[in-house]
Amino acid sequence: MLVSNLLKRRLIWLPDAIVTTDAKVAVFRALKEALAYTYPYSGDEYYRFTSGTAALRRQGLCHLEWAYDVYRDGAATVIMVWHVATALFETSYRQQKHPLPPYGQAALTLSRYCVYLVAYEPGLLPDDEAWAKKVYKDTVTELNSLFRSCSTAVHRREALMIRREALMNFSPAGEEEEKSVIAKGVKLAKQLVGIERTEYGPSTSNIADDNMREDEKVWRMLLEFWAELLVFAACRPTAGPEAHARALANGGEFITHIWTMLTHAGIQVPKRRREEQACYGV
């Protein structure tokens, strides 16, 4: 870690993640819809990218929007909250011994990649870099504190189950719950796990609904959500184009490809606007 920080490079032992076809298709759909929505545009109109909320509304899950407001909480906070919820939903899904659908694996890939950006490439996200680092550090500290209270298990599977139960029962009191990324993620995870068939409104998704269980539909929504959020974040790196240039020098980032396509399409955030975003945490 010390060597990586001194060289300003990503951690040398982190393997490259394979972006699956399902993830690529979801991202390109989000790009296409964003560009169709914003053209013709003038001034700040392109800031109306859906940034994830459209995925919720397409699936009739508007009641989950409480956990999503990049303009209020910042992109880093939203990423961490939804990552906790996605990870917990995965463990619940595997407990039922359902095979993870391809779009489920794609959603996990994008979720983990977004957290990687918060931890190691915050300049490629809309938030102020110091703020993004603080969000990540506070979340990890909170998790470590919670897990220290768990009993030690010999087997990895047993240890994971104990930690999951500790997380699902995590409920800080008073104002701490409002401030806690983990508490919000757990609350959201419970809602994802508990979604009933009757809670779904009419679906307008591009992915077919035929023979799909309700929990599979949640995976579909999560994939579309993460794709839209990634496209939203790509067009407004708080560190500017220079951050993408540095990323390319170190081997490149998936978000840089998205940013490049947006830039070639004429979607650019002026430097003044990026500075305002950093001041307000978005």
N, C-alpha and C positions, 0 to 999 in steps of 0.2 A: 504493500500500500504506500509506503514511504517513497520507494523508487518511482512508482506510478505518479504520485503527486508531484514529485520533483520534476519529472519529465513532462508533466501536464498531459499525460496519456491515460487512456482507460486502463483498468486493472488488467494486467497481462494474462491472468488465468481465467478471465471471463470468456467462455466460448461464444462464438457467433451463433445467434439464433436463426433458424430457418423460417422465413416468412412463408407460410403455406399459401396455397392457391386461394383458399377460402378467405384468408386475411387480405390478400391482394385484391380480390374481387370486391370485398366490403369497402376497402379504402378507395378504390376507383369509383365505386358507386357514390360514396360520400363526396369525392372530388367532383364528379359529374353533377350531382344535385346541388352542391355549393355554387358551382360556376353557373348553372342554369338559374339558380335563385338570385344571384347577384348581378347578372347581366340583363339590361344595361345598368350600369351603376355610375354614381357620381359622388364625389366627396367621401364621406365615411359609410356609405351604404353597404360596402362589402363587409363591414363589421357585424352584419346580421347573420353570419354563419350560424347554423343551428347548434354546433358544439355539443351535440349529444342528445338534446331534448327531443329532437324529431324522432329518434329511435324509440323513445318512451311513448310518444304520442301515437306512433304508427301501431304499436302493440296494445294501445288502450291502457297504458300503465302510467298515466299522468300523476297518480298519487305518489309516485316515487320521485317526483321533481323536487321535493323538499331537500333531497340529498344532492342536488345539483344546482349550483349558481356560481359560475366562474367569476362573475362580476362582483359578487359579494365575498366569496371565500377564497378566490384565487384558484388557478388551474392546478397547482401542486396539491392543495388540500383536497380538491375534488378527485384527483388521481389517486391519492392515498386512501380516501374513504371508499371509493369504488373498487380499488384493488383488494382491500380487506374483505369487502362483501363478495367479490368474485371468487377469492380464494376459499372463503368459508362455504360458499355455495358449491364449489367443486368438491370439497370434502363430504358435504352432505349428499351430493349426487353419487359419489363413489361408494358411500356407505350403503346405498340402495342397490349397489352392484349393477348399475346401468353402465354400459360402455359409453365413454365420452364421445359425443358426435363430433365430426370434423370441424364444424363451426364452433363447437365448444373449445376444442384445442386451439383454434384460431383466436378466439376471444381471450384465452389465457395468455397466448403469445403476445398479443397487443397490450394486455393489462400489465404483464411483467416488463415489457419494453418501456411503457410509459413511466413505471416506477424507476427503471434504470435511468431514464432521462432526468427524473427529479434528483436522483442520487449523484449521478456522475456527469450529466450534461445539462444543468439547469439553464444555461445561457441560450439553449435552443427552445426553451419554453417561454410563455408570455410573462411569467412572474419575475419580479426582482430576484436575482440570483441568491442574495443573502436570505431572502424570505423563503425561497424554495428549500434551501439547505436547512433552515431552521425547522420547517415543517417536517422534513424527512428525519432530522435528528430527534425531534420531539416524539415522533411516532415510534421510532426504534427504541428510544429510551422507555417509553410507556409500555411497549411490548416486552422488553427485557425485564422490567419491573414486575409485570404480571406473571411472566413465565418463571421467574425465580420463586414465586410462591407455589408453583406446581410441584407435586411429588415427583421424584426421579423414577423413571421407568427403564427397565433393562432393554426391552425391544423397541425399535424405532416406531413401529406401527402403534404400539401402546402409548408411547410418549406423544405421538401426534394426536391421538384421540384425547389424551388428558389435556393437552394444550388447546385443542378445539373446544372441549367442554368449558375450560376456563374462560376462553374468549366469549363463547355464546352466553355465559353467565355474567360477563363483565358489565357492570352498570354503576358508574360513579354517580354520586349524589349531587344535586343542586347545579350550580354554574359549571362545575367540572364536566358534566355530561355535554353541555353545549360547546365546550372548548375542545373536547376530546375527539380526535380523529378516529381512534379505535372504537369509541362508543357509538359514533355515527355509523361506522362501517358495520358493526355488529347489528345495530338496529336495521340497517338496510338489508343485511344478509338474512335476517329473520323474515323480512317481508318477501324477499325473493324465494326463500324456502317455502313460505306459507301461501304463496299465490295459488288461488283456486281457479278452476276453470271458469267460474261465473264472473271472476274479476276481469276477464279479458273483454275488451271492446272489439269492434270490428278491426281486423288487421288489414293494413294497406302495404305490407312489406313486399319487397321484390322477391323474397324467398318463399317457395311453396309451403303451404300449411298441411298438405295431405299427410295423413297418418302420423302426425307429429304430436307427441305428448306435451302437456303444459310445461313440464320442466325443460323440455327441449326447446320450447318457444322462448323460455327465459334465456337460454344460451344464445339463441338467434338475436334476441334483443341486445344482449351484452356485446356480441360481436359488432353489431351495427353501432351501438353506443361508443365503443372504444375507437372504431374507425372514424366516426364523426368527430370525436374529441381530438384525435390525433391530427386530423385535417385542420380543425380550428386552431390548434396550437402551432401548427407548422407555418402558418402565414405571418406570425408575429413573434419571432425570436427576440427576446429582450436585449440580447447582445448583438443583434443585427446580423447582416450577411457575413461579417467577419467570423462569427461563431461557426457558421457552416463551412467557411473556408478552412478553419482550424480542424474541424471534424473530418473534412476530406483529406487533409494532410495526414491524419492519423488512421486513415482507412475508410472513412465515410460512415454515415448513419442513414438509416431508413427514412427518418424524418427529413433529411436533407433532400432526398429524391422527391418527396412530396412538396417541400418548399420550392424546389426548382421548377416543378410543373406549375405550381401556382404563380410563380414569378413570370414564367414564360407566357402564362395566360393573362398577365397584366395585373395580377393581384399583389400589391405591395403596400406595406405599412410604412408611412413616413417616419423618419427618425424622431420627430417631435412627438408623434403619437405613441411610439414605443416607450419613450421616456415617461409619458403620462401614465401608460399602463403599469410601468415599473413602480411608479409612486403609489398607485392604488392597489398594487398586488395582483394585477391581471395583465 
